[in-house]
Amino acid sequence: MTRIRRGYIARRRRTKIRLFASTFRGAHSRLTRTIIQQKIRALASSHRDRGRQKRNFRRLWITRINAVIREIRVSYSYSIFINDLYKRQLLLNRKILAQIAISNTNCLYTISNEIIK
């Protein structure tokens, strides 16, 4: 019986998967089944870590703001500062406040003094 040539669709699908895993090491970039497993794992990790990254950056911003605020006054903390901001309806997000705290400490000092008054 003569050999039947298969279509190109399966090869095209595998090539596409291999392009995704081209930077993986060892069998994870060569064997199709292993590539598929690693692709699933990689996509799951990236999905999970996008949420984790947002959490980590928020924690970092809060830490930076708190450190600068405690330098300014002895008995003043982050939570009191944020509470005072909301009372005054000054809507500055934590990312902007952290950038101000790093680049221009005097500006944050004046903001906190205005809130206290």
N, C-alpha and C positions, 0 to 999 in steps of 0.2 A: 504494500500500500504506500502511496506517495505521501510525502511530508506536507502538512498544511502550514502555510506561513501565517503567523498571527498578525493582528493589526498593530498599529503604532500607538494606540491609545494608552495601553498599560505602560509602555516604555516612556511615553510622555509624562504620565502621572508620576512614575518613579523618578524621572529626571527632575521634575519640579520639587519633589520631596528632598532629593539629594542637594539641590541648590540651597534649600533652607538649612540643611545640616552640614554645609561645606566647611564651616569653622569648627565643628565638633572634632574630637580626637578619637583615633583608633576605629574600632568597629562601629562606633556611633555615627561615623560619617561615611561608612562603606556598605554596611549590610542593611537591606531594606526594612526588615522587621524591627531591627534595633533603632534605625532612624525614626521610624514611626512612633515607637515608644518614647524616644527622647524628645521628639517634637511635641507630643502630648504633655510631657513633663515640663518642657521649657515654656510652653504657652500657659500652662497652669501656674507656674512660678511667676511669670511676668505679670499675670493678672492679679495674683495675690500681692505681689510686691509693689504694684502701683498704689494700692490702698495703704500699704505699710509705709511707703515713701512719704505720702501726705502726712501721716501720723508723725513720722520722725522729724520732718521739717517743722511742723507746728510745735513739737516739743523743744526743738532747737531755738526757734524764735522766742518762745516763752522764757527759756533759760537766759537768753541774751538780754531780754528786756528786764527780767528780774535782777540780773547782776548789775546792770547800769543803774536801775532805780535804787537798789540798796546802797550803791556807792554815793548817790546824791544825798539821801537822808537816812538816818539810822533806823527810825521806827516806821519805815514806809516799805510796803511790799508790793509785789506784782498784782495780787488779787485786789488790794485796796485801790491801786492805780487804775486797773481796768474798770472797777466799780465806779470810780469817780469819772472816768471817761464816758461811761454810759449815762450817768446822771447829767452830765453836761451836754449829752448828745453829740459828742465828737466821735464820729464814726471813722476811726483809723484802724485798719486791720493789723494783725500781729506781724505780718511780713514787712509792712511799711515801717511799723514802730521799731522792729529789729534792725532794719537798715538805717534808720535815723539814729538808733542807739550806737551802732558801730561807727558810722561815718561822722555824725555830728552830735556829740554828747550834750553840748550846750543847748541845742534845740530841744532835746528831750527834757533837759533841766527846766527850760522856760515853760514847756507844755505842762510839766508836773506842778510848777509853781502857780501857773494860771488856774489850774484845776483846784488846787488847795484853797486859793483865795475865795 
